[in-house]
Amino acid sequence: MDNFIWKALTIPVTLDKKIDYKGAFNLEPNALVFFDLDGTLLNQHSQVNPEVASAIHQLRENGSMPIIATGRTNIEVDEIMEMTGINSIVSMNGQHVTFDGEEVYASVLETAVLDRLKEATNERNEGLSFYSNRLIRCTRHNELLEKAYNMIHSPIPQIDESIYHREDIHMALVLAEAGDEYYHREFPELFFIRNSPFSMDTIVKGGSKAKGIEALIERLNFQNIPTFAFGDGRNDLEMFGAVKHPIAMGNAISDLKNVAEFVTTSNVEGGIITGLKKYDLI
């Protein structure tokens, strides 16, 4: 496959050739089903329940394609992908898309912008993490950072303040309990998503899970295939607008439930299985 990379805030690369995907289905999939992870596909321990993993395998056997759509980076979900058999991912809130192990879309934060963002967080005595598709690094260790990563049962990243000069960074994480308005005002070229009481996902303005999903569908020429999405949080709002059938978990925020076609049970009450059965996907 030819690599297709969109460097955000620069000129986008156009794609002349679409992928003719047959894959394990031997034909086009019956449906594309996108799954958020935390609070959706994962349980309260950030793990996939065995019965949910079994449902995902059944989904594939029935001819549909499961795809992860998460705020996490690729290296954080290896075990999840192995357990579920999912091999495609829209990661870092749509900033990096991998299909069957091949990169098909990427949005990269500019080094100069990250210089300013790091300076701002340092001045405010706040932390900053950098996310590439293969590693996570941070500017400092403190209690707030530990709370943010412990909340999603993720390892504490190593400190490396200059990693973004050597790696393409697709997403940053501002470690702060407040100050949302400050960052929105001072960095209009960025989009900040409050993902927990301790941190904000930080991506290029105009970026979202929806952007990554749309790039994937366009690249694979799957415009006429039914699309579904399961989610629970604020970073799933745009994703719900990019699919035909948005499904909110029972534990989802009210704003998401209000735009959902169907509200299933919670992530710890078999919500994924209930939703898939509702639409006869399993």
C-alpha positions as CSV (number, residue, x, y, z in Angstrom):
1,M,0.0,0.0,0.0
2,D,1.1,3.5,-0.7
3,N,1.5,5.6,2.4
4,F,-1.0,8.5,2.6
5,I,0.0,11.1,5.1
6,W,-1.6,14.5,5.8
7,K,0.8,16.8,7.7
8,A,-1.6,19.0,9.6
9,L,-1.2,22.8,9.2
10,T,0.7,22.1,5.9
11,I,-0.5,21.2,2.4
12,P,-2.5,18.0,2.4
13,V,-1.3,15.2,0.1
14,T,-4.0,14.1,-2.3
15,L,-4.7,10.4,-3.0
16,D,-4.8,9.2,-6.6
17,K,-5.4,5.5,-5.9
18,K,-7.9,3.9,-3.6
19,I,-7.4,0.6,-1.8
20,D,-9.4,-2.3,-3.2
21,Y,-9.9,-4.1,0.2
22,K,-11.0,-7.7,0.2
23,G,-9.1,-8.9,3.3
24,A,-10.5,-11.8,5.3
25,F,-14.0,-11.1,4.0
26,N,-13.3,-12.0,0.4
27,L,-15.7,-9.2,-0.4
28,E,-16.6,-5.8,1.0
29,P,-17.6,-5.9,4.7
30,N,-21.3,-5.8,5.5
31,A,-20.6,-2.9,7.9
32,L,-17.9,-0.8,9.6
33,V,-18.3,-0.7,13.4
34,F,-16.1,1.8,15.3
35,F,-15.5,1.3,19.0
36,D,-14.3,3.8,21.6
37,L,-12.2,2.1,24.3
38,D,-12.3,3.7,27.8
39,G,-15.9,3.5,29.1
40,T,-17.1,1.7,26.0
41,L,-15.3,-1.5,24.8
42,L,-13.3,-1.7,28.1
43,N,-14.6,-2.4,31.6
44,Q,-13.8,-0.4,34.7
45,H,-10.4,-2.0,34.9
46,S,-9.5,-0.9,31.3
47,Q,-9.8,-4.5,30.1
48,V,-11.9,-6.3,27.6
49,N,-14.4,-8.8,29.2
50,P,-14.1,-12.2,27.6
51,E,-17.7,-12.2,26.5
52,V,-17.2,-8.8,24.7
53,A,-14.0,-10.2,23.0
54,S,-16.1,-13.1,21.8
55,A,-18.8,-10.8,20.5
56,I,-16.2,-8.9,18.4
57,H,-14.9,-12.1,16.9
58,Q,-18.4,-13.1,16.1
59,L,-18.9,-9.7,14.5
60,R,-16.0,-10.4,12.2
61,E,-17.2,-13.8,11.4
62,N,-20.6,-12.3,10.4
63,G,-18.8,-10.2,7.8
64,S,-18.5,-6.8,9.5
65,M,-15.3,-4.9,10.2
66,P,-14.6,-3.8,13.8
67,I,-12.3,-0.8,14.1
68,I,-11.0,0.9,17.3
69,A,-11.6,4.7,17.6
70,T,-9.8,6.0,20.6
71,G,-8.0,8.9,22.2
72,R,-5.2,6.5,23.1
73,T,-2.1,5.9,21.0
74,N,-1.3,2.7,19.2
75,I,1.2,1.2,21.7
76,E,-1.4,1.4,24.4
77,V,-3.8,-0.9,22.7
78,D,-1.7,-3.8,21.4
79,E,-3.1,-6.3,23.9
80,I,-6.7,-5.1,23.3
81,M,-6.2,-5.6,19.5
82,E,-4.7,-9.0,20.0
83,M,-7.5,-10.2,22.3
84,T,-10.3,-8.9,20.1
85,G,-8.7,-9.7,16.7
86,I,-9.2,-6.0,15.7
87,N,-6.4,-5.0,13.3
88,S,-7.4,-1.4,12.4
89,I,-7.4,1.7,14.5
90,V,-8.3,5.3,14.5
91,S,-6.0,6.5,17.3
92,M,-5.3,9.7,19.2
93,N,-8.7,11.2,18.5
94,G,-8.4,10.6,14.7
95,Q,-4.9,12.0,14.3
96,H,-3.5,8.7,13.2
97,V,-5.2,5.9,11.3
98,T,-3.9,2.4,10.7
99,F,-5.6,-0.1,8.5
100,D,-4.5,-3.7,8.6
101,G,-1.1,-2.6,9.9
102,E,-0.6,0.2,7.3
103,E,-0.7,3.9,8.0
104,V,-3.4,5.5,5.9
105,Y,-3.7,8.9,7.5
106,A,-1.7,11.0,9.9
107,S,-1.9,14.6,11.3
108,V,1.2,16.0,12.9
109,L,1.5,18.9,15.4
110,E,4.0,21.5,14.3
111,T,7.2,21.7,16.3
112,A,6.9,25.5,16.8
113,V,3.4,25.1,18.3
114,L,4.7,22.4,20.7
115,D,7.5,24.7,21.7
116,R,5.0,27.4,22.7
117,L,2.7,24.8,24.4
118,K,5.6,23.4,26.4
119,E,6.6,26.9,27.5
120,A,3.1,27.7,28.5
121,T,2.7,24.6,30.6
122,N,6.0,25.1,32.3
123,E,5.1,28.7,33.2
124,R,1.9,27.5,34.7
125,N,3.7,24.7,36.5
126,E,1.7,22.1,34.6
127,G,2.7,19.0,32.7
128,L,2.6,18.0,29.1
129,S,2.8,14.6,27.4
130,F,3.7,13.9,23.8
131,Y,2.1,11.1,21.7
132,S,3.6,9.6,18.6
133,N,2.3,6.4,17.1
134,R,5.0,4.4,18.9
135,L,5.7,6.1,22.2
136,I,4.6,8.5,24.9
137,R,6.9,10.9,26.7
138,C,6.3,13.8,29.2
139,T,7.9,16.9,30.5
140,R,7.6,16.1,34.2
141,H,6.4,13.7,36.8
142,N,3.9,14.8,39.4
143,E,0.9,13.7,41.3
144,L,-1.5,15.0,38.6
145,L,0.2,13.0,35.9
146,E,0.1,9.9,38.0
147,K,-3.7,10.4,38.6
148,A,-4.3,10.9,34.9
149,Y,-2.5,7.7,33.8
150,N,-3.7,5.6,36.7
151,M,-7.3,6.5,35.9
152,I,-7.0,4.6,32.6
153,H,-4.6,1.9,34.0
154,S,-1.7,3.1,31.7
155,P,2.0,3.2,32.5
156,I,3.6,6.4,33.6
157,P,5.6,7.8,30.6
158,Q,9.3,8.5,30.7
159,I,10.5,12.1,30.8
160,D,11.8,13.5,27.5
161,E,11.1,17.2,27.0
162,S,12.6,17.4,23.5
163,I,11.1,14.2,21.9
164,Y,8.9,16.2,19.6
165,H,12.1,17.4,17.8
166,R,12.9,13.8,16.8
167,E,9.4,12.2,16.4
168,D,6.2,13.1,14.7
169,I,3.8,14.0,17.5
170,H,0.1,13.4,16.6
171,M,-1.4,14.4,20.0
172,A,-0.4,16.1,23.2
173,L,-1.9,15.9,26.7
174,V,-2.0,18.9,28.9
175,L,-1.9,17.9,32.6
176,A,-4.1,20.5,34.3
177,E,-7.2,20.5,36.5
178,A,-8.3,23.9,35.2
179,G,-7.3,26.6,32.8
180,D,-9.3,25.3,29.8
181,E,-10.2,28.8,28.7
182,Y,-6.6,30.0,28.9
183,Y,-5.5,27.3,26.5
184,H,-8.4,27.8,24.1
185,R,-7.6,31.5,24.0
186,E,-3.8,31.3,23.7
187,F,-3.7,28.4,21.2
188,P,-6.5,29.0,18.6
189,E,-4.7,26.6,16.2
190,L,-5.3,23.7,18.6
191,F,-8.3,21.8,19.8
192,F,-8.5,20.9,23.5
193,I,-10.8,18.1,24.7
194,R,-11.2,17.8,28.5
195,N,-11.0,13.9,28.8
196,S,-10.7,13.7,32.6
197,P,-10.5,15.9,35.7
198,F,-6.8,15.8,35.3
199,S,-6.0,16.4,31.6
200,M,-6.9,17.6,28.2
201,D,-6.3,15.8,24.9
202,T,-4.7,18.3,22.5
203,I,-4.9,18.0,18.7
204,V,-4.8,20.2,15.6
205,K,-7.8,22.5,15.2
206,G,-10.4,20.7,13.0
207,G,-9.1,17.3,14.0
208,S,-11.4,14.6,15.6
209,K,-12.2,11.0,15.5
210,A,-14.7,11.9,12.7
211,K,-11.8,13.3,10.6
212,G,-9.9,10.0,10.9
213,I,-13.0,7.9,10.2
214,E,-13.8,10.0,7.1
215,A,-10.2,9.6,5.8
216,L,-10.4,5.8,6.3
217,I,-13.7,5.5,4.5
218,E,-12.5,7.6,1.6
219,R,-9.2,5.7,1.3
220,L,-10.9,2.3,1.3
221,N,-13.7,3.5,-1.0
222,F,-16.3,2.3,1.6
223,Q,-18.8,5.2,1.3
224,N,-21.8,3.0,0.6
225,I,-21.2,0.6,3.5
226,P,-23.3,1.0,6.7
227,T,-21.4,2.6,9.6
228,F,-21.9,2.2,13.4
229,A,-20.1,3.7,16.3
230,F,-20.1,3.0,20.1
231,G,-19.0,5.7,22.5
232,D,-19.4,7.4,25.9
233,G,-17.5,10.6,26.1
234,R,-17.0,14.1,24.8
235,N,-14.4,13.1,22.2
236,D,-17.1,10.8,20.6
237,L,-19.5,13.6,19.7
238,E,-17.9,14.3,16.3
239,M,-17.6,10.6,15.6
240,F,-21.3,10.2,16.1
241,G,-21.9,12.7,13.3
242,A,-19.7,10.7,10.9
243,V,-21.6,7.4,11.1
244,K,-25.1,6.3,10.1
245,H,-25.9,4.6,13.4
246,P,-24.4,6.3,16.6
247,I,-24.9,4.1,19.7
248,A,-24.3,5.7,23.2
249,M,-23.3,3.6,26.2
250,G,-25.6,3.7,29.2
251,N,-22.8,5.4,31.1
252,A,-22.3,8.0,28.4
253,I,-22.5,11.8,29.0
254,S,-25.9,13.4,28.4
255,D,-24.7,15.3,25.3
256,L,-23.8,12.0,23.6
257,K,-27.0,10.3,24.5
258,N,-29.0,13.2,23.1
259,V,-27.6,12.6,19.6
260,A,-27.5,8.8,19.7
261,E,-29.8,6.7,17.6
262,F,-29.8,4.1,20.4
263,V,-28.7,4.1,24.0
264,T,-27.5,0.7,25.1
265,T,-26.6,-0.5,28.6
266,S,-23.4,0.5,30.3
267,N,-19.9,-0.8,29.5
268,V,-20.0,-3.0,32.6
269,E,-23.5,-4.3,31.8
270,G,-22.9,-5.9,28.4
271,G,-23.6,-2.7,26.5
272,I,-21.5,-3.7,23.5
273,I,-23.2,-7.0,23.1
274,T,-26.7,-5.5,23.6
275,G,-26.0,-2.9,20.9
276,L,-24.6,-5.3,18.4
277,K,-27.6,-7.6,18.9
278,K,-30.0,-4.6,18.5
279,Y,-28.7,-4.1,15.0
280,D,-28.4,-7.8,14.2
281,L,-24.7,-7.5,13.8
282,I,-24.2,-10.7,16.0
